[in-house]
Amino acid sequence: MYNSIKLTDNVHWVGVNDKETDLFESLWPLPEGIAYNSYIIEDEKVALIDTVKINYNDTLISKIKGIIGDKSVDYLIINHMEPDHSGSIKSLLEAYPEMTIIGNKKTLEFLEGFYGITKNTRVIADGDQLDLGSRKLTFYITPMVHWPETMMTFDEKEQILFAGDAFGGFGSLNGYLFDDEVNIDFFEDEIRRYFSNIIGKFGPVVHKTIERLKSELDIKMIASTHGLVWRENPNYIIEEYDKWSQQQTDEGVVVVYGSMYGNTKIMAEVVARSLSEHGIEDIKLYDVSRKDISFIINSIWKYNGIVLGSCTYNNEIFPPMEYLLKSLEIRNLKNRVLGIFGSYSWSGGALDRLIEFKDLVTCNITEPMIESKFSPDHDNLEKCYELGKNVAEAVKANNNC
């Protein structure tokens, strides 16, 4: 069967690639598409781990039949109930009406809520096992990574961790599946963009979960519900996720500005030039109106310096900048060097909101805080240059402020 892929002799990937959906969760752009990964284990009993988005249910069932023929699926294990992974459950029940659905207590509540399914279910608890014949599957409950019902399934025989959404990333699988088949550098941005936007808010829980997995399991392969399967170096993605969960960063600065008529943009460009002249090699300069917020958050998750500048709009901060600030606040931004500046014409407001933001996150503010009225004059541009210099020095002095 050419459209399924072996992880091991009896474990297959039967997922699908989605290049048609433009926005993940109707929020996040998918320029490289996305994969919905489902896995089937063929033992004395047959177990399917997670399903795919409802659009692709026929493809999933066709792939399953291509592997097991006329045999039945005995168990469906649900690691995560989000509809991009559970959308095909009803179709699977029609194809395999005797199939038992395995999930934790919260999972089965969600199953009834989403699909009205209450029959042929089995509740499992943390540490419970399912015997398939030559192997046992052990279940690890991992609430808030990143929904309340999330869990992971560990194949004790093959030492494969079926991790749900954890350790996943954006991007479809274009002929490849495994980490040793690709240049990982090509994928890192999309993996981190996935983490920072979707899972980043739950970083402390992710870190705690990773600590548990490290102490209890010898993982030889990680198979998540999105992105690559990590068979050569599963420790790589574990360590990257752990780093991001603790907001550990690289040296660099993200400058984000909101500007209606170009005056705030001028200030941002002076800051960026000063950063460069004072030794910062990695500088990202974004217009918050024109770059999707998910890419901005991704860069902010990577680097240890941020400079935010905004014009005033109707006595308040520029609306796209407000969206960014709120998004960073709910993700509990910390461990960054922070610089801020604002501008206005007839009524202030932008700088006040930026000052409020710096009090709501755990970052080290860098002086000066600048507010320009009308077009920035020589003195204001001098202050912008000084801000860039001071941020550069702080960033270089401490990679995790």
C-alpha positions as CSV (number, residue, x, y, z in Angstrom):
1,M,0.0,0.0,0.0
2,Y,1.9,3.0,-1.3
3,N,0.0,5.7,0.6
4,S,0.6,4.3,4.1
5,I,4.1,4.2,5.6
6,K,5.7,1.7,7.9
7,L,7.1,2.9,11.2
8,T,7.9,-0.7,12.1
9,D,6.8,-4.0,10.7
10,N,3.4,-3.8,12.5
11,V,2.9,-0.1,13.0
12,H,1.8,2.1,10.1
13,W,1.2,5.8,9.4
14,V,-2.2,6.2,7.8
15,G,-2.5,10.0,8.1
16,V,-3.3,12.5,5.4
17,N,-1.9,15.8,4.1
18,D,-4.0,18.9,3.9
19,K,-2.9,21.5,1.4
20,E,-6.4,23.0,0.9
21,T,-7.0,24.5,4.4
22,D,-5.8,28.1,4.4
23,L,-6.2,28.8,8.1
24,F,-5.6,26.3,11.0
25,E,-8.3,26.8,13.6
26,S,-9.5,29.6,11.4
27,L,-6.6,31.7,12.8
28,W,-3.2,30.5,11.7
29,P,-2.0,30.7,8.1
30,L,-0.8,27.4,6.6
31,P,1.5,28.4,3.7
32,E,3.1,24.9,3.8
33,G,-0.1,23.0,4.6
34,I,-0.5,20.6,7.5
35,A,-0.6,16.8,8.2
36,Y,-3.1,15.0,10.3
37,N,-1.3,11.9,11.5
38,S,-3.1,8.7,12.4
39,Y,-1.4,5.4,13.2
40,I,-2.6,1.7,13.1
41,I,-1.0,-1.1,15.0
42,E,-1.7,-4.6,13.6
43,D,-1.2,-7.2,16.4
44,E,-3.5,-10.0,17.6
45,K,-5.8,-7.0,18.2
46,V,-5.9,-4.0,15.8
47,A,-5.6,-0.6,17.3
48,L,-6.0,2.7,15.5
49,I,-4.5,5.8,17.3
50,D,-6.3,9.0,16.5
51,T,-8.2,9.8,13.3
52,V,-8.1,12.7,10.8
53,K,-10.2,15.7,9.9
54,I,-13.6,14.8,8.6
55,N,-12.8,15.9,5.0
56,Y,-10.4,13.0,4.7
57,N,-12.4,10.2,6.4
58,D,-12.7,8.1,3.2
59,T,-9.0,8.3,2.6
60,L,-8.3,7.2,6.1
61,I,-10.6,4.2,5.9
62,S,-9.2,3.2,2.5
63,K,-5.6,3.3,4.0
64,I,-6.7,1.2,6.9
65,K,-8.3,-1.4,4.7
66,G,-5.2,-1.5,2.5
67,I,-3.3,-2.7,5.6
68,I,-5.7,-5.0,7.5
69,G,-8.0,-6.1,4.6
70,D,-11.2,-7.5,5.9
71,K,-10.1,-7.6,9.5
72,S,-11.8,-5.3,12.0
73,V,-10.4,-2.4,14.0
74,D,-10.7,-3.6,17.6
75,Y,-9.8,-0.4,19.3
76,L,-9.8,3.3,18.5
77,I,-7.5,5.2,21.0
78,I,-8.2,8.9,21.2
79,N,-5.3,10.9,22.5
80,H,-6.9,14.2,21.6
81,M,-10.5,15.2,20.9
82,E,-9.9,18.3,18.8
83,P,-12.0,17.8,15.6
84,D,-8.9,17.8,13.3
85,H,-8.1,14.5,15.0
86,S,-11.5,13.2,16.0
87,G,-13.6,14.2,12.9
88,S,-13.7,10.8,11.3
89,I,-14.9,8.9,14.4
90,K,-18.5,8.5,13.2
91,S,-17.4,7.2,9.8
92,L,-15.1,4.7,11.5
93,L,-17.9,3.4,13.7
94,E,-20.0,2.9,10.6
95,A,-17.1,0.9,9.0
96,Y,-16.3,-0.9,12.2
97,P,-19.4,-1.0,14.4
98,E,-17.9,-3.4,17.0
99,M,-14.9,-1.1,17.6
100,T,-14.2,-0.1,21.2
101,I,-13.3,3.5,21.8
102,I,-10.5,4.0,24.4
103,G,-10.2,7.4,26.2
104,N,-9.9,8.9,29.6
105,K,-12.9,10.3,31.5
106,K,-12.6,13.8,30.1
107,T,-12.2,12.4,26.6
108,L,-15.4,10.5,26.7
109,E,-17.2,13.6,28.0
110,F,-16.0,15.4,24.9
111,L,-16.8,12.5,22.7
112,E,-20.5,12.7,23.8
113,G,-20.5,16.5,23.5
114,F,-19.1,16.6,20.0
115,Y,-20.6,13.5,18.4
116,G,-23.2,12.1,20.8
117,I,-21.3,8.9,21.1
118,T,-21.8,7.0,24.4
119,K,-21.7,3.3,23.4
120,N,-18.7,0.9,22.9
121,T,-16.4,3.1,25.0
122,R,-13.9,2.2,27.7
123,V,-12.5,4.6,30.3
124,I,-8.8,4.4,31.1
125,A,-6.8,6.2,33.8
126,D,-3.2,7.3,34.0
127,G,-0.9,4.3,33.8
128,D,-3.5,1.9,32.6
129,Q,-2.5,-0.6,29.9
130,L,-4.2,-2.2,26.9
131,D,-3.0,-5.7,25.8
132,L,-2.9,-6.1,22.0
133,G,-1.2,-9.5,22.0
134,S,2.5,-9.2,21.6
135,R,2.6,-5.7,23.0
136,K,1.0,-3.6,25.7
137,L,0.1,0.1,25.3
138,T,0.4,2.3,28.4
139,F,-1.6,5.5,28.7
140,Y,-0.2,8.8,30.2
141,I,-2.8,11.5,31.0
142,T,-1.4,14.9,30.1
143,P,-4.1,17.5,30.7
144,M,-3.6,21.0,29.2
145,V,-1.0,19.9,26.6
146,H,-3.0,21.6,25.2
147,W,-6.6,20.6,26.0
148,P,-8.0,19.3,29.3
149,E,-8.4,15.7,27.9
150,T,-5.1,15.2,26.1
151,M,-3.1,12.1,26.7
152,M,-0.3,10.1,25.2
153,T,0.0,6.4,24.4
154,F,3.3,4.4,24.7
155,D,3.9,1.2,22.8
156,E,6.1,-0.7,25.3
157,K,7.3,-3.2,22.7
158,E,8.5,-0.7,20.0
159,Q,9.1,2.1,22.5
160,I,7.0,4.5,20.4
161,L,5.4,7.5,22.0
162,F,2.2,8.4,20.3
163,A,2.2,12.0,21.6
164,G,-1.0,13.6,20.4
165,D,-0.4,17.3,19.5
166,A,2.7,17.4,21.6
167,F,6.0,17.5,19.6
168,G,4.0,18.4,16.4
169,G,4.4,21.2,13.9
170,F,2.8,22.9,10.9
171,G,3.7,21.7,7.4
172,S,2.4,18.9,5.2
173,L,4.5,15.8,4.6
174,N,5.6,16.1,1.0
175,G,6.7,12.5,0.4
176,Y,8.7,12.3,3.6
177,L,7.6,11.3,7.1
178,F,10.7,10.8,9.3
179,D,13.2,13.3,10.7
180,D,16.1,11.4,9.1
181,E,14.6,12.0,5.6
182,V,14.7,15.9,5.8
183,N,16.7,18.9,6.6
184,I,15.4,19.7,10.1
185,D,16.5,23.4,9.7
186,F,13.9,23.7,7.0
187,F,11.1,22.7,9.4
188,E,12.2,24.4,12.6
189,D,10.4,27.7,12.0
190,E,7.1,26.0,11.3
191,I,7.4,23.7,14.3
192,R,8.2,26.6,16.6
193,R,5.3,28.7,15.1
194,Y,3.0,25.8,15.9
195,F,4.3,25.6,19.4
196,S,4.4,29.3,20.2
197,N,0.9,30.0,18.9
198,I,-1.0,26.9,19.9
199,I,0.9,25.4,22.9
200,G,3.1,28.2,24.2
201,K,0.5,29.4,26.7
202,F,0.8,26.1,28.5
203,G,4.6,26.1,28.7
204,P,4.9,25.2,32.4
205,V,2.6,22.2,32.0
206,V,4.6,21.1,28.9
207,H,7.8,21.4,30.9
208,K,6.4,19.3,33.7
209,T,5.1,16.7,31.3
210,I,8.5,16.4,29.6
211,E,10.2,16.0,32.9
212,R,7.9,13.1,33.6
213,L,8.4,11.5,30.2
214,K,12.2,11.7,30.6
215,S,12.2,10.1,34.0
216,E,9.7,7.3,33.2
217,L,10.2,6.3,29.5
218,D,12.9,5.2,27.2
219,I,11.6,6.7,24.0
220,K,12.9,5.4,20.7
221,M,10.4,7.1,18.4
222,I,7.9,10.0,18.7
223,A,4.8,9.9,16.5
224,S,2.6,13.0,17.0
225,T,-0.6,14.0,15.3
226,H,1.0,16.8,13.2
227,G,4.3,16.9,11.3
228,L,7.3,14.6,11.3
229,V,7.8,11.3,13.0
230,W,11.0,11.4,15.0
231,R,12.8,8.0,14.7
232,E,16.5,9.0,14.4
233,N,16.7,11.6,17.1
234,P,13.5,11.9,19.2
235,N,15.5,13.7,21.8
236,Y,15.9,16.7,19.4
237,I,12.2,17.6,19.4
238,I,11.9,16.8,23.1
239,E,14.7,19.3,23.9
240,E,13.4,21.9,21.6
241,Y,9.9,21.7,23.1
242,D,11.4,21.9,26.6
243,K,13.4,24.9,25.6
244,W,10.4,26.7,24.2
245,S,8.2,25.7,27.1
246,Q,10.6,27.5,29.5
247,Q,11.0,30.5,27.1
248,Q,14.7,30.0,26.6
249,T,15.8,32.1,23.7
250,D,18.6,32.9,21.2
251,E,20.4,36.3,20.9
252,G,18.4,38.6,18.6
253,V,15.8,41.3,18.6
254,V,12.3,41.5,17.2
255,V,11.1,45.1,16.3
256,V,7.4,45.4,15.7
257,Y,5.7,48.7,14.8
258,G,2.2,49.9,14.1
259,S,2.2,52.9,11.8
260,M,-0.6,54.6,9.8
261,Y,1.4,57.3,7.9
262,G,5.0,56.2,8.3
263,N,6.1,58.3,11.3
264,T,6.3,55.3,13.8
265,K,7.9,53.3,11.1
266,I,10.7,55.8,10.9
267,M,11.3,55.5,14.6
268,A,11.3,51.6,14.3
269,E,13.9,51.8,11.5
270,V,16.2,54.0,13.5
271,V,16.0,51.5,16.4
272,A,16.7,48.6,14.1
273,R,19.7,50.4,12.6
274,S,21.1,51.2,16.0
275,L,20.7,47.5,17.0
276,S,22.7,46.5,13.9
277,E,25.5,49.1,14.6
278,H,25.7,47.8,18.1
279,G,26.3,44.2,17.2
280,I,22.9,42.5,16.9
281,E,23.1,40.2,13.9
282,D,19.6,38.7,14.1
283,I,17.0,41.4,13.7
284,K,13.4,40.9,12.7
285,L,11.5,44.1,11.7
286,Y,7.7,43.7,11.3
287,D,4.8,45.9,10.4
288,V,2.1,44.6,12.7
289,S,-0.6,45.5,10.1
290,R,1.0,43.5,7.3
291,K,2.6,40.4,8.9
292,D,0.3,37.8,10.3
293,I,0.6,37.7,14.1
294,S,1.6,34.0,14.2
295,F,4.9,34.7,12.4
296,I,5.6,37.6,14.8
297,I,4.9,35.5,17.9
298,N,7.1,32.8,16.4
299,S,10.0,35.2,16.2
300,I,9.4,36.6,19.6
301,W,9.5,33.0,21.0
302,K,12.9,32.6,19.3
303,Y,14.7,35.8,20.4
304,N,15.5,37.4,23.7
305,G,14.9,41.1,22.7
306,I,11.7,42.8,21.7
307,V,11.0,46.5,20.8
308,L,7.4,47.5,20.3
309,G,6.3,50.8,18.9
310,S,2.8,52.1,18.0
311,C,0.9,55.1,16.9
312,T,-2.2,56.2,18.7
313,Y,-5.6,55.5,17.1
314,N,-8.8,57.0,18.5
315,N,-7.2,57.7,21.9
316,E,-5.9,54.2,22.2
317,I,-3.1,52.0,20.8
318,F,-3.3,51.0,17.2
319,P,-5.7,48.0,17.0
320,P,-3.3,45.4,15.4
321,M,-0.7,46.2,18.1
322,E,-3.4,45.7,20.8
323,Y,-4.0,42.2,19.4
324,L,-0.3,41.4,19.6
325,L,0.0,42.7,23.2
326,K,-3.1,40.7,24.3
327,S,-1.7,37.6,22.6
328,L,1.7,38.0,24.4
329,E,0.0,38.6,27.7
330,I,-2.1,35.5,27.6
331,R,1.1,33.5,26.7
332,N,2.7,34.8,29.9
333,L,5.7,36.3,28.1
334,K,8.9,36.4,30.2
335,N,12.7,36.4,30.1
336,R,13.0,39.2,27.4
337,V,14.7,42.5,27.1
338,L,11.9,45.0,26.2
339,G,11.9,48.4,24.7
340,I,8.8,50.5,23.9
341,F,8.0,53.7,22.1
342,G,4.8,55.5,20.9
343,S,3.6,58.4,18.8
344,Y,0.5,60.5,18.5
345,S,-0.8,63.7,16.9
346,W,-3.6,65.2,18.9
347,S,-4.2,62.7,21.7
348,G,-1.9,60.2,23.4
349,G,-2.7,56.6,24.3
350,A,-0.3,54.3,22.6
351,L,2.6,54.7,25.1
352,D,0.3,54.4,28.0
353,R,-0.9,51.0,26.8
354,L,2.7,49.9,26.2
355,I,3.7,50.9,29.7
356,E,0.7,48.8,31.0
357,F,1.9,45.9,28.9
358,K,5.4,46.0,30.4
359,D,3.8,45.8,33.8
360,L,1.8,42.7,32.8
361,V,4.7,40.6,31.5
362,T,7.9,39.5,33.2
363,C,10.5,41.3,31.1
364,N,13.3,43.8,31.7
365,I,12.3,47.2,30.4
366,T,15.0,49.2,28.7
367,E,15.2,53.0,28.8
368,P,14.3,55.4,27.3
369,M,10.6,55.0,26.8
370,I,9.8,57.4,24.0
371,E,6.7,59.3,22.9
372,S,6.7,61.4,19.8
373,K,4.1,64.0,18.9
374,F,3.5,64.5,15.2
375,S,6.6,63.5,13.1
376,P,9.6,62.4,15.2
377,D,12.0,65.3,15.5
378,H,15.8,65.1,15.9
379,D,15.6,64.6,19.7
380,N,13.1,61.7,19.4
381,L,15.2,60.0,16.7
382,E,18.3,60.4,19.0
383,K,16.3,58.7,21.7
384,C,15.3,55.9,19.3
385,Y,19.0,55.4,18.5
386,E,19.8,55.3,22.2
387,L,17.1,52.8,22.8
388,G,18.5,50.5,20.1
389,K,22.0,50.8,21.7
390,N,20.7,50.0,25.2
391,V,18.6,47.0,24.0
392,A,21.5,45.6,22.1
393,E,23.8,45.9,25.2
394,A,21.2,44.2,27.4
395,V,20.5,41.4,24.9
396,K,24.2,40.6,24.5
397,A,24.8,40.8,28.3
398,N,22.1,38.2,29.2
399,N,20.5,35.7,26.8
400,N,17.7,35.1,29.3
401,C,17.1,38.4,31.0
